[in-house]
Amino acid sequence: MRSRQSNSTNNIERIVSAFSRMQKLPRTLIRFGIYVFLAVYITGTVLVILNNTVIPYDPYFDMVSKEIVKVSFILAAEAVIGSVVLDYVFSHHSS
């Protein structure tokens, strides 16, 4: 059990150190991508809650609000993956 926990800790430390070595532009893109994710996610979540509680239930509105939540995760993934690729390309290209 102890070796598994230390292995997980080592993996987390490696991930944190890799993100801390990233260039400034990719880190900024990740930060703003997360802000966009949170804004879209919160908007979709509020719409889902409103549709199920306050306003009369509308299946079309329900579908659209749930799709907004799904799209927020896609935006977050694109921001993170794109930033990592951007950092990889620019850091290896300049070497």
C-alpha positions as CSV (number, residue, x, y, z in Angstrom):
1,M,0.0,0.0,0.0
2,R,2.8,2.4,0.9
3,S,4.6,1.9,-2.4
4,R,1.4,2.6,-4.3
5,Q,0.8,5.8,-2.4
6,S,4.4,7.0,-2.9
7,N,4.1,6.1,-6.6
8,S,1.0,8.2,-6.9
9,T,2.7,11.0,-5.0
10,N,5.7,10.8,-7.4
11,N,3.4,11.0,-10.4
12,I,1.6,14.0,-9.1
13,E,4.9,15.7,-8.3
14,R,6.1,15.0,-11.9
15,I,2.9,16.5,-13.3
16,V,3.2,19.6,-11.2
17,S,6.8,20.1,-12.1
18,A,6.0,19.6,-15.8
19,F,3.3,22.3,-15.7
20,S,5.6,24.6,-13.7
21,R,8.2,24.4,-16.5
22,M,5.7,25.4,-19.2
23,Q,6.2,28.6,-21.0
24,K,4.1,31.7,-20.2
25,L,1.8,31.6,-23.3
26,P,0.5,28.0,-22.8
27,R,0.0,28.6,-19.1
28,T,-2.0,31.7,-19.9
29,L,-4.1,29.8,-22.5
30,I,-4.8,27.1,-19.9
31,R,-5.9,29.7,-17.3
32,F,-8.2,31.5,-19.7
33,G,-9.5,28.2,-21.0
34,I,-10.4,27.2,-17.5
35,Y,-12.2,30.6,-17.0
36,V,-14.2,30.0,-20.2
37,F,-15.0,26.5,-19.1
38,L,-16.2,27.7,-15.7
39,A,-18.4,30.4,-17.3
40,V,-20.0,28.0,-19.8
41,Y,-20.4,25.2,-17.2
42,I,-22.0,27.5,-14.7
43,T,-24.3,28.9,-17.3
44,G,-25.4,25.4,-18.4
45,T,-25.8,24.2,-14.9
46,V,-28.0,27.2,-13.9
47,L,-30.1,26.6,-17.0
48,V,-30.6,22.9,-16.1
49,I,-31.6,23.8,-12.6
50,L,-34.0,26.5,-13.7
51,N,-35.6,24.2,-16.2
52,N,-36.1,21.5,-13.6
53,T,-37.3,23.7,-10.8
54,V,-38.4,27.3,-11.5
55,I,-39.7,27.5,-15.1
56,P,-42.1,25.0,-16.7
57,Y,-40.2,21.9,-18.0
58,D,-39.3,22.1,-21.7
59,P,-37.6,19.1,-23.2
60,Y,-35.9,21.2,-25.9
61,F,-34.6,23.6,-23.3
62,D,-33.4,20.7,-21.2
63,M,-31.5,19.2,-24.2
64,V,-29.9,22.6,-25.0
65,S,-28.8,23.3,-21.4
66,K,-27.3,19.8,-21.0
67,E,-25.4,20.2,-24.3
68,I,-24.0,23.5,-23.0
69,V,-22.6,21.6,-20.0
70,K,-21.1,19.0,-22.3
71,V,-19.5,21.6,-24.6
72,S,-17.9,23.3,-21.5
73,F,-15.9,20.1,-20.9
74,I,-14.9,20.0,-24.6
75,L,-13.7,23.6,-24.4
76,A,-11.6,22.8,-21.3
77,A,-10.0,19.8,-22.9
78,E,-9.2,21.7,-26.1
79,A,-7.6,24.5,-24.0
80,V,-5.4,22.1,-22.0
81,I,-4.5,19.8,-24.8
82,G,-3.8,22.7,-27.2
83,S,-1.6,24.4,-24.6
84,V,0.4,21.3,-23.9
85,V,0.9,20.7,-27.7
86,L,1.8,24.4,-28.2
87,D,4.3,24.2,-25.3
88,Y,5.8,21.0,-26.7
89,V,6.2,22.4,-30.2
90,F,7.7,25.7,-29.2
91,S,10.0,24.3,-26.6
92,H,11.4,21.6,-29.0
93,H,11.5,23.9,-32.0
94,S,13.6,26.5,-30.2
95,S,16.2,24.0,-29.0
